[in-house]
Amino acid sequence: MTHATLTNVRPWGAEPVDIVMSGAGIDAVVPVGSAIGGGERLDGGGLLALPGFINAHAHVDKSWWGQPWVAYGGEPTTQGRIAHERAVRDRLGIPNSDSTAAVLREFLRHGTTAVRSHVDVDLGVGLRGIETVREAVDALGGAIEVEIVAFPQDGVIRRPGVLELLDRAASAGATSIGGLDPASIDRDPVAQLDGLFDIAERRGVGLDIHLHDGGELGAFQFELIIDRVRRSGLHGRVTISHGFALGELPASRQQELLDGCAETGIAWSTVALPRTAPLPWAGMRDRSIPLGLGTDGIRDLWSPFGDGDVLGIALGFARLNGLRTDEDLAHAVELSSSRAAGFVHRRVHDLVAGARADIVLLDAENVQDALVRTPRRRLVISGGRVVVRDGELLV
């Protein structure tokens, strides 16, 4: 739609307003009934309004969604999951644009309008996964925006030729390149970080490194990354994903690492896995360290779980970290939406003039009620376009 007004909605549970949209953006937020001009009028019915959710850590290329059920197999370690995936994915036709589009449609149905997705780049699949994701996004007609992180799931230094593939992906439009456990996967953390930082600086892209290693081995890699950012031009352009070790360390050690992340502008993304150690999220908030929430893989060869609901991930984050107060529960919802703007390179992502018109309506008393019940999304607007109504996709 080129011009429309969403009437009588409650942004973040506040007093009702009208939201005036033009093209893909929000023109104004005004008192109910005061919007002037023509265009379509959409009755919000007094529902709670939130910004579209942002999935800050996904793997949309790896899913078998829409295919027959795939039994879990292989060893339950990082190395074991990689090996099993490499052995089975071709037989299942992974990656393919139909399954990727199916996952993106589930994201939309649950109110996610922007995604940061890691996409496998390796010697077996080459850059085909990136092409597949772009095909799926195109098939949805721009209803959802996806930023691509070219991700070396099978390792970097131990697989000669992967650095060249990452370089090609960066030159072809990937917004970031990824890394993976430099110590335990490549067993040469200096060489992996040398290669990744070189590409990121030359190509002007971001860097997003998966770190599964626990304890002091994980902390050692945090320190290496912080030091490397200090000596590079990548301040504010590096993300650590998972980083499970941070929650396992003594408080004093956590504080040192958080100070280093704040100094260098390192962001963090988490999928709030059950049975992992809670992150020092309050220390991150106090230091303005960006923290994003994501679904990780959904129905893939790593795990059969996942439904694409980032609000559900926010609920899992709240439970894992023992959030109870209204302020803290609202913060969890902000992490899944407005506070995640930087993960998809948006200056602002909120229900304010000048923001992209990504809006989700829910039948909830307030933000806290929406979090703990995760009700059906009554209306989803993406870029000023209605894409979901009463839980049903219109694209």
Stockholm file with secondary structure:
# STOCKHOLM 1.0

chainA/1-395         MTHATLTNVRPWGAEPVDIVMSGAGIDAVVPVGSAIGGGERLDGGGLLALPGFINAHAHVDKSWWGQPWVAYGGEPTTQGRIAHERAVRDRLGIPNSDSTAAVLREFLRHGTTAVRSHVDVDLGVGLRGIETVREAVDALGGAIEVEIVAFPQDGVIRRPGVLELLDRAASAGATSIGGLDPASIDRDPVAQLDGLFDIAERRGVGLDIHLHDGGELGAFQFELIIDRVRRSGLHGRVTISHGFALGELPASRQQELLDGCAETGIAWSTVALPRTAPLPWAGMRDRSIPLGLGTDGIRDLWSPFGDGDVLGIALGFARLNGLRTDEDLAHAVELSSSRAAGFVHRRVHDLVAGARADIVLLDAENVQDALVRTPRRRLVISGGRVVVRDGELLV
#=GR chainA/1-395 SS CCEEEEEEEEETTCSCEEEEEETTEEEEEEETTCCCSCSEEEECTTCEEEECEEEEEECTTSCCTTSSCCCCCSCSSHHHHHHHHHHHTTTTTCSCHHHHHHHHHHHHHTTEEEEEEEEECBTTTBTHHHHHHHHHHHHTTTSSEEEEEEECTTCSTTSTTHHHHHHHHHHTTCSEEEEECTTTTSSCHHHHHHHHHHHHHHHTCEEEEEECCCHHHHHHHHHHHHHHHHTSSCTTCEEEEECGGGGGSCHHHHHHHHHHHHHHTCEEEECCCTTSCCCCHHHHHHTTCCEEECCBCSSSSSCSCCCSCHHHHHHHHHHHTTCCSHHHHHHHHHHTTGGGGGGGTCSCCSSSTTSBCCEEEECCSSHHHHHHHCCCEEEEEETTEEEEETTEECC
#=GC SS_cons         CCEEEEEEEEETTCSCEEEEEETTEEEEEEETTCCCSCSEEEECTTCEEEECEEEEEECTTSCCTTSSCCCCCSCSSHHHHHHHHHHHTTTTTCSCHHHHHHHHHHHHHTTEEEEEEEEECBTTTBTHHHHHHHHHHHHTTTSSEEEEEEECTTCSTTSTTHHHHHHHHHHTTCSEEEEECTTTTSSCHHHHHHHHHHHHHHHTCEEEEEECCCHHHHHHHHHHHHHHHHTSSCTTCEEEEECGGGGGSCHHHHHHHHHHHHHHTCEEEECCCTTSCCCCHHHHHHTTCCEEECCBCSSSSSCSCCCSCHHHHHHHHHHHTTCCSHHHHHHHHHHTTGGGGGGGTCSCCSSSTTSBCCEEEECCSSHHHHHHHCCCEEEEEETTEEEEETTEECC
//
